[in-house]
Amino acid sequence: MKEEIKIGGRRSKLAVVQSVTVKLLIEEEFPNYECPVLALQTLGDQVQQKPLYSFGGKALWTKELEDRLYDADPAKKIDLIVHSLKDMPTLLPEGFELGGITRRVDPTDCLVMPLGSPYKNLSDLPAGSVVGTSSVRRSAQLRRKFPQLKFESIRGNIHTRLQKVDDPESPYECIILASAGLIRMGLENRITERFTSEVMYHAVGQGALGLEIRKDDTRVLRVLEKITDLESTVCCLAERALMRTLEGGCSVPIGVESSYDIETKKLVLRGIVVSVDGSMAVEDCQELLINDVREDSMKCGRLLAEKMMADGAKQILDDINLDRIDQ
């Protein structure tokens, strides 16, 4: 009989594709394993009319799934949760751990214009055009570069957002999405432009899958070691340590860009913190040689966070949190 590792994930089409990706990675490395996939609806999937920061942030995607890792009913219990790493809290509850990170797909953000649009980039758009994005990180950075544009929240899965922007009656002149989601869904042809860090730094962990497990589950950890990607792990651990030290959530405007050279073992981590209106920003860089993957990667993130806080990032983030409390 084959051994089982039960995989849990969200119910959206993209989440299912991601869960199946991990299933295939495991089953290819371990032919003696079967990995059934369970797709569950979370609170974040159900509430589609509000920006995420206004009603709970990242935990909305994780709690129902985490409950299943310790479920007393063997029929409901799972062994592994597949997350978009950018949606995974940097601090996990007691009893859970990040067991692995898969090879990253393109981490950039991208511009999607409606079908038939005459415009090819944000600079082409008339003043007052509405850009759809529910990410404070994205809108804050774009406000710096394109103050003439308007930014409004847009929720829903990838297909829903594409339908909204393609609708002739749509208020949106374009939308901003993660390139990785479109690539995974076979919709790369909808990418009008990919943003470099000169325009917009991407989200922490964007493009990678985070694999959450029960803490110290040695059986599953041994399996995940074989499908974890070194380069992506170094970069994402550093990015997550930066965010954790800055005390930022998924909706706080912290952007990153990272690269790791496996031959030289040099990690280069860049970060930006932007005020919500785009008027203030702190941008810094940190380099570090990685000898211990976990400890040194996280150290690089902490060092960059400390540098950024000394340059004023803490004040920007504190003001954002105060703004949230006042709303």
NORRA-V19411 format. One record per backbone hydrogen bond with DSSP energy under -0.5 kcal/mol. CO is the residue of the C=O (numbers start at 1). NH is the residue of the N-H. E is the energy in kcal/mol with one decimal. If there is no record, write none. Layout:
co=CO nh=NH e=E
co=CO nh=NH e=E
This chain:
co=3 nh=34 e=-2.8
co=6 nh=79 e=-2.7
co=6 nh=80 e=-1.5
co=7 nh=38 e=-3.3
co=8 nh=82 e=-2.4
co=9 nh=40 e=-3.0
co=12 nh=16 e=-2.3
co=13 nh=17 e=-2.1
co=14 nh=18 e=-2.3
co=15 nh=19 e=-2.5
co=16 nh=20 e=-2.7
co=17 nh=21 e=-1.9
co=18 nh=22 e=-1.8
co=19 nh=23 e=-2.4
co=20 nh=24 e=-2.5
co=21 nh=25 e=-1.9
co=22 nh=26 e=-2.4
co=23 nh=27 e=-2.7
co=24 nh=28 e=-2.0
co=25 nh=29 e=-1.6
co=26 nh=30 e=-2.9
co=30 nh=33 e=-2.3
co=32 nh=3 e=-2.4
co=34 nh=5 e=-2.1
co=36 nh=7 e=-2.9
co=37 nh=39 e=-0.5
co=38 nh=9 e=-2.0
co=38 nh=40 e=-0.5
co=40 nh=11 e=-1.0
co=42 nh=45 e=-0.7
co=42 nh=46 e=-1.3
co=43 nh=47 e=-2.2
co=46 nh=48 e=-1.0
co=51 nh=54 e=-1.3
co=52 nh=55 e=-1.8
co=52 nh=57 e=-2.0
co=56 nh=59 e=-0.8
co=57 nh=60 e=-1.7
co=58 nh=61 e=-2.3
co=59 nh=62 e=-1.0
co=59 nh=63 e=-1.8
co=60 nh=44 e=-1.8
co=62 nh=66 e=-2.8
co=63 nh=67 e=-2.4
co=64 nh=68 e=-0.8
co=65 nh=68 e=-0.7
co=65 nh=69 e=-0.7
co=66 nh=69 e=-0.9
co=66 nh=70 e=-0.7
co=67 nh=70 e=-0.8
co=68 nh=71 e=-0.9
co=68 nh=78 e=-1.7
co=72 nh=74 e=-0.7
co=73 nh=76 e=-1.6
co=73 nh=77 e=-1.9
co=80 nh=8 e=-3.2
co=81 nh=83 e=-0.6
co=81 nh=212 e=-2.3
co=83 nh=85 e=-0.7
co=83 nh=210 e=-2.2
co=84 nh=87 e=-2.4
co=85 nh=88 e=-1.6
co=90 nh=92 e=-0.5
co=93 nh=96 e=-1.5
co=95 nh=215 e=-2.3
co=97 nh=99 e=-1.0
co=97 nh=213 e=-2.5
co=100 nh=211 e=-2.6
co=101 nh=229 e=-2.5
co=106 nh=180 e=-0.6
co=108 nh=179 e=-2.4
co=108 nh=180 e=-0.5
co=109 nh=195 e=-2.7
co=110 nh=177 e=-2.0
co=111 nh=192 e=-2.8
co=111 nh=193 e=-1.3
co=112 nh=175 e=-2.2
co=114 nh=117 e=-2.2
co=121 nh=124 e=-1.2
co=121 nh=125 e=-0.6
co=122 nh=125 e=-0.9
co=126 nh=129 e=-1.8
co=129 nh=131 e=-0.5
co=129 nh=150 e=-2.9
co=130 nh=132 e=-0.5
co=130 nh=173 e=-3.0
co=130 nh=174 e=-1.0
co=131 nh=133 e=-0.6
co=131 nh=152 e=-2.3
co=132 nh=176 e=-2.1
co=134 nh=136 e=-0.6
co=135 nh=139 e=-2.4
co=136 nh=140 e=-2.6
co=137 nh=141 e=-1.8
co=138 nh=142 e=-2.5
co=139 nh=143 e=-2.2
co=140 nh=144 e=-1.0
co=141 nh=145 e=-1.0
co=142 nh=146 e=-3.2
co=146 nh=149 e=-1.9
co=148 nh=128 e=-3.0
co=150 nh=131 e=-3.1
co=152 nh=133 e=-2.4
co=157 nh=161 e=-2.5
co=158 nh=162 e=-2.4
co=159 nh=163 e=-2.4
co=160 nh=164 e=-2.1
co=161 nh=165 e=-2.3
co=162 nh=166 e=-2.0
co=163 nh=167 e=-1.2
co=167 nh=170 e=-2.5
co=173 nh=114 e=-0.7
co=174 nh=132 e=-2.6
co=175 nh=112 e=-2.6
co=177 nh=110 e=-3.3
co=178 nh=182 e=-1.2
co=179 nh=183 e=-2.3
co=180 nh=184 e=-2.8
co=181 nh=185 e=-1.5
co=182 nh=187 e=-3.4
co=183 nh=186 e=-1.5
co=187 nh=190 e=-2.3
co=188 nh=191 e=-1.8
co=190 nh=192 e=-0.6
co=193 nh=111 e=-3.2
co=196 nh=199 e=-1.7
co=196 nh=200 e=-2.8
co=202 nh=256 e=-2.9
co=203 nh=206 e=-1.7
co=205 nh=86 e=-0.5
co=205 nh=208 e=-1.9
co=207 nh=105 e=-2.9
co=208 nh=85 e=-2.4
co=209 nh=102 e=-1.9
co=210 nh=83 e=-2.7
co=210 nh=212 e=-0.7
co=211 nh=99 e=-2.9
co=211 nh=100 e=-0.8
co=212 nh=81 e=-2.5
co=213 nh=97 e=-2.1
co=214 nh=217 e=-1.5
co=216 nh=218 e=-1.6
co=217 nh=221 e=-2.5
co=218 nh=222 e=-2.2
co=219 nh=223 e=-1.2
co=220 nh=224 e=-2.6
co=221 nh=225 e=-1.8
co=222 nh=226 e=-0.5
co=223 nh=226 e=-1.2
co=224 nh=227 e=-1.0
co=224 nh=228 e=-1.0
co=228 nh=230 e=-0.5
co=229 nh=233 e=-2.3
co=230 nh=234 e=-2.6
co=231 nh=235 e=-2.1
co=232 nh=236 e=-2.7
co=233 nh=237 e=-2.6
co=234 nh=238 e=-1.8
co=235 nh=239 e=-2.3
co=236 nh=240 e=-2.7
co=237 nh=241 e=-2.0
co=238 nh=242 e=-2.1
co=239 nh=243 e=-2.2
co=240 nh=244 e=-2.8
co=241 nh=245 e=-2.3
co=242 nh=246 e=-2.0
co=243 nh=247 e=-0.7
co=243 nh=248 e=-2.3
co=244 nh=247 e=-0.7
co=249 nh=252 e=-1.3
co=252 nh=254 e=-2.7
co=253 nh=255 e=-0.5
co=253 nh=274 e=-1.8
co=255 nh=272 e=-2.4
co=256 nh=202 e=-1.4
co=257 nh=270 e=-3.1
co=259 nh=268 e=-2.9
co=260 nh=262 e=-0.7
co=261 nh=265 e=-2.3
co=261 nh=266 e=-0.6
co=265 nh=267 e=-0.5
co=265 nh=290 e=-3.1
co=266 nh=261 e=-2.2
co=267 nh=269 e=-0.5
co=267 nh=288 e=-2.0
co=268 nh=259 e=-2.1
co=269 nh=286 e=-2.7
co=270 nh=257 e=-1.9
co=271 nh=284 e=-2.0
co=272 nh=255 e=-2.6
co=273 nh=282 e=-2.3
co=275 nh=278 e=-2.1
co=280 nh=275 e=-2.7
co=282 nh=273 e=-2.2
co=284 nh=271 e=-2.4
co=286 nh=269 e=-3.0
co=288 nh=267 e=-2.8
co=289 nh=291 e=-0.8
co=291 nh=293 e=-0.6
co=292 nh=296 e=-2.5
co=292 nh=297 e=-0.7
co=293 nh=297 e=-1.3
co=294 nh=298 e=-2.0
co=295 nh=299 e=-2.0
co=296 nh=300 e=-2.2
co=297 nh=301 e=-1.6
co=298 nh=302 e=-2.3
co=299 nh=303 e=-2.8
co=300 nh=304 e=-2.2
co=301 nh=305 e=-2.2
co=302 nh=306 e=-2.6
co=303 nh=307 e=-2.1
co=304 nh=308 e=-2.6
co=305 nh=309 e=-2.7
co=306 nh=310 e=-2.0
co=307 nh=311 e=-1.1
co=308 nh=313 e=-2.6
co=309 nh=312 e=-1.4
co=312 nh=316 e=-1.5
co=313 nh=317 e=-2.4
co=314 nh=318 e=-2.7
co=315 nh=319 e=-2.2
co=316 nh=320 e=-1.8
co=317 nh=321 e=-2.3
co=318 nh=322 e=-2.2
co=319 nh=323 e=-2.2
co=320 nh=324 e=-2.1
co=321 nh=325 e=-2.1
co=322 nh=326 e=-2.1
co=323 nh=327 e=-1.1
co=324 nh=327 e=-0.6
